Amino acid sequence: MTTIAKPQAMVSENVHNHCNLTTIFTPGRDVSLPETTIRTPRRPLRYVGGLPVSRRGILAFFAGNVHGRVRPVLLKHWGDGRDDDMWVYGPLPARVSRRMSYIQHMKNSRFCLCPMGYEVNSPRIVEALYYECVPVIIADNFVLDWSAFAVVVAEKDVPDLKKILQGITLRKYVAMHGCVKRLQRHFLWHARPLRYDLFHMILHSIWLSRVNQIELHE
């Protein structure tokens, strides 16, 4: 296989698509690609949707690999059944998944915890939107204003996580849940792309980035 190095000018002018903000990401030029987990590629919408608010009996749920600086702290305070309202695990134990799958947990939860791992970005945020669960992003220096549909918690506040979530009124939660449901279509993949789905939103981001570059050079 022959590898041809790209001229630096070509690389600098191209629009790059990144899942995470890195040192090579250039604001105003590059675009972000949300991380998604598609469990059934032939039927990408198979599991999309969730229970209504009144039937979501779990306050908060997380299950996943324990890496980075936040997840071990989350497990220390809330893991392995320490609290009946906070269903927090490392990898979901077989004894638990036999009763309720990972997806069913998210569909039954009011809040889905999205603690940063090695990086802030995670497919779990999009999974929360798929299953109509309000995402709780646990990370410092999160600059995007997602307050209409997500809760952002500072890393130092992990010990107070339950109190923070219980402090959100039902009225506010219902409004956030409604925003999650309305946003959902912008993060969906379809076998044939539909207007306003993720495929078209990425194309729109690329188009807008190119328009911005043209305006800057004029």
C-alpha positions as CSV (number, residue, x, y, z in Angstrom):
1,M,0.0,0.0,0.0
2,T,1.3,3.4,-0.9
3,T,0.7,6.4,1.3
4,I,0.8,9.9,-0.3
5,A,1.3,12.8,2.1
6,K,-1.2,15.6,1.7
7,P,0.1,19.1,1.1
8,Q,-0.1,21.2,4.3
9,A,-2.2,23.8,2.5
10,M,-4.8,21.2,1.5
11,V,-5.0,19.9,5.1
12,S,-5.4,23.4,6.5
13,E,-8.2,24.3,4.1
14,N,-10.2,21.2,4.5
15,V,-13.2,20.9,6.8
16,H,-12.4,18.3,9.4
17,N,-15.0,16.2,11.2
18,H,-14.1,15.4,14.9
19,C,-15.8,13.5,17.6
20,N,-13.8,15.3,20.3
21,L,-12.2,18.7,20.6
22,T,-8.5,18.2,20.1
23,T,-5.5,20.5,19.4
24,I,-6.1,20.2,15.6
25,F,-9.8,21.3,15.8
26,T,-10.2,24.7,14.4
27,P,-13.4,26.6,15.5
28,G,-15.2,28.1,12.6
29,R,-13.8,25.6,10.1
30,D,-14.2,22.2,11.5
31,V,-17.4,20.4,12.6
32,S,-18.3,18.0,15.3
33,L,-19.6,14.5,14.7
34,P,-21.7,13.2,17.6
35,E,-20.7,9.8,18.8
36,T,-23.5,7.3,18.3
37,T,-24.0,3.6,19.1
38,I,-26.2,1.8,16.5
39,R,-27.0,-1.6,17.9
40,T,-29.0,-2.8,14.8
41,P,-27.6,-1.2,11.7
42,R,-30.3,-2.6,9.4
43,R,-33.0,-1.2,11.8
44,P,-31.4,1.9,13.4
45,L,-34.6,3.0,15.0
46,R,-35.5,-0.3,16.5
47,Y,-34.9,0.7,20.2
48,V,-35.5,4.4,20.0
49,G,-38.0,5.8,22.5
50,G,-38.7,5.5,26.2
51,L,-41.3,5.4,28.9
52,P,-43.4,8.4,29.8
53,V,-42.3,10.5,32.8
54,S,-44.9,8.9,35.1
55,R,-43.5,5.4,34.5
56,R,-39.8,6.2,35.0
57,G,-39.2,4.7,38.4
58,I,-35.4,5.1,38.5
59,L,-34.0,8.5,39.5
60,A,-30.6,8.1,37.9
61,F,-28.7,5.3,36.0
62,F,-25.1,4.7,34.9
63,A,-23.3,1.5,33.8
64,G,-20.0,1.5,32.0
65,N,-16.3,1.1,32.1
66,V,-14.6,2.8,35.1
67,H,-11.8,4.9,33.6
68,G,-10.8,8.5,33.8
69,R,-10.9,10.6,37.0
70,V,-14.7,11.0,37.4
71,R,-16.1,7.5,37.1
72,P,-14.2,6.0,40.0
73,V,-15.5,8.8,42.3
74,L,-19.0,8.2,41.0
75,L,-18.8,4.5,41.9
76,K,-17.3,5.3,45.2
77,H,-20.2,7.4,46.3
78,W,-23.1,5.8,44.5
79,G,-22.1,2.4,43.1
80,D,-23.2,-1.2,43.7
81,G,-26.6,-0.6,45.2
82,R,-25.7,2.0,47.9
83,D,-28.9,3.9,47.2
84,D,-32.2,2.7,46.0
85,D,-32.7,5.7,43.7
86,M,-29.2,5.8,42.2
87,W,-28.6,2.8,40.0
88,V,-24.8,3.1,39.4
89,Y,-22.6,0.3,38.3
90,G,-19.3,-0.4,36.5
91,P,-20.0,-2.8,33.6
92,L,-23.6,-3.9,34.1
93,P,-23.5,-7.2,36.2
94,A,-25.0,-10.3,34.6
95,R,-27.3,-10.7,37.6
96,V,-28.7,-7.2,36.9
97,S,-28.9,-7.4,33.1
98,R,-30.8,-10.7,33.3
99,R,-33.7,-8.8,34.9
100,M,-33.4,-5.5,32.9
101,S,-31.1,-4.8,30.0
102,Y,-28.9,-1.7,29.7
103,I,-31.4,-0.1,27.2
104,Q,-34.3,-0.9,29.5
105,H,-32.5,0.8,32.4
106,M,-32.2,4.0,30.3
107,K,-35.8,3.8,29.2
108,N,-36.9,3.5,32.9
109,S,-34.7,6.3,34.3
110,R,-35.4,10.0,34.6
111,F,-31.8,10.9,34.4
112,C,-29.0,9.1,32.6
113,L,-25.6,9.9,34.1
114,C,-22.9,10.7,31.6
115,P,-19.6,11.1,33.6
116,M,-16.6,11.9,31.5
117,G,-14.2,9.0,30.9
118,Y,-10.9,9.7,29.2
119,E,-12.7,12.6,27.4
120,V,-15.9,14.6,27.9
121,N,-17.6,13.4,24.8
122,S,-19.4,10.1,25.0
123,P,-22.0,8.1,22.9
124,R,-23.9,7.8,26.2
125,I,-25.1,11.4,25.7
126,V,-26.8,10.5,22.4
127,E,-28.0,7.2,23.9
128,A,-29.8,9.3,26.5
129,L,-31.6,11.2,23.8
130,Y,-32.5,8.0,22.0
131,Y,-34.2,6.6,25.1
132,E,-35.7,10.0,26.1
133,C,-33.7,10.2,29.3
134,V,-32.4,13.6,30.5
135,P,-28.6,13.4,30.3
136,V,-26.5,14.5,33.3
137,I,-23.1,15.5,32.2
138,I,-20.5,15.2,35.0
139,A,-17.4,17.2,33.9
140,D,-15.7,20.5,34.6
141,N,-15.3,23.2,32.0
142,F,-18.3,22.1,29.9
143,V,-18.9,25.3,27.9
144,L,-22.0,24.4,25.8
145,D,-25.3,25.8,27.1
146,W,-27.4,22.6,27.1
147,S,-29.4,23.7,30.2
148,A,-32.7,23.3,28.3
149,F,-32.4,19.5,28.0
150,A,-29.4,18.4,30.2
151,V,-28.0,18.8,33.7
152,V,-24.3,19.7,34.0
153,V,-22.7,18.8,37.3
154,A,-19.2,19.8,38.5
155,E,-16.9,17.0,39.4
156,K,-16.6,18.2,43.0
157,D,-20.4,17.9,43.4
158,V,-20.6,14.1,42.8
159,P,-21.2,13.4,46.5
160,D,-24.3,15.7,46.3
161,L,-25.5,14.3,43.0
162,K,-28.8,12.8,44.4
163,K,-29.7,16.1,46.2
164,I,-29.0,18.1,43.0
165,L,-31.3,15.8,40.9
166,Q,-34.0,15.7,43.5
167,G,-33.9,19.5,43.7
168,I,-35.1,19.7,40.1
169,T,-38.9,20.4,40.2
170,L,-41.3,18.1,38.3
171,R,-42.3,21.1,36.2
172,K,-38.7,21.8,35.1
173,Y,-38.0,18.1,34.5
174,V,-41.1,17.7,32.3
175,A,-39.9,20.7,30.2
176,M,-36.4,19.2,29.9
177,H,-37.8,15.8,29.0
178,G,-39.9,17.5,26.3
179,C,-36.8,19.2,24.9
180,V,-35.0,15.8,24.8
181,K,-37.9,14.3,22.7
182,R,-37.9,17.2,20.3
183,L,-34.1,17.1,19.9
184,Q,-34.1,13.4,19.3
185,R,-34.7,13.5,15.6
186,H,-31.6,15.5,15.0
187,F,-29.4,12.6,16.3
188,L,-31.1,9.7,14.4
189,W,-29.6,7.8,11.6
190,H,-32.0,6.4,8.9
191,A,-31.4,3.8,6.1
192,R,-32.5,6.6,3.8
193,P,-31.7,10.0,5.3
194,L,-34.6,12.2,6.3
195,R,-34.8,15.9,6.6
196,Y,-33.3,17.2,9.8
197,D,-31.8,13.9,10.9
198,L,-28.2,13.5,11.9
199,F,-26.9,13.0,8.3
200,H,-28.5,16.3,7.2
201,M,-27.4,18.1,10.4
202,I,-23.8,17.1,9.7
203,L,-24.1,18.3,6.1
204,H,-25.6,21.6,7.4
205,S,-22.7,22.0,9.8
206,I,-20.2,21.5,6.9
207,W,-22.1,23.9,4.7
208,L,-22.2,26.5,7.4
209,S,-18.5,26.1,8.2
210,R,-17.7,26.6,4.5
211,V,-19.9,29.7,4.3
212,N,-18.1,31.1,7.4
213,Q,-14.7,30.5,5.7
214,I,-15.8,32.3,2.5
215,E,-17.0,35.3,4.5
216,L,-13.7,35.5,6.4
217,H,-11.7,35.6,3.2
218,E,-13.8,38.2,1.5
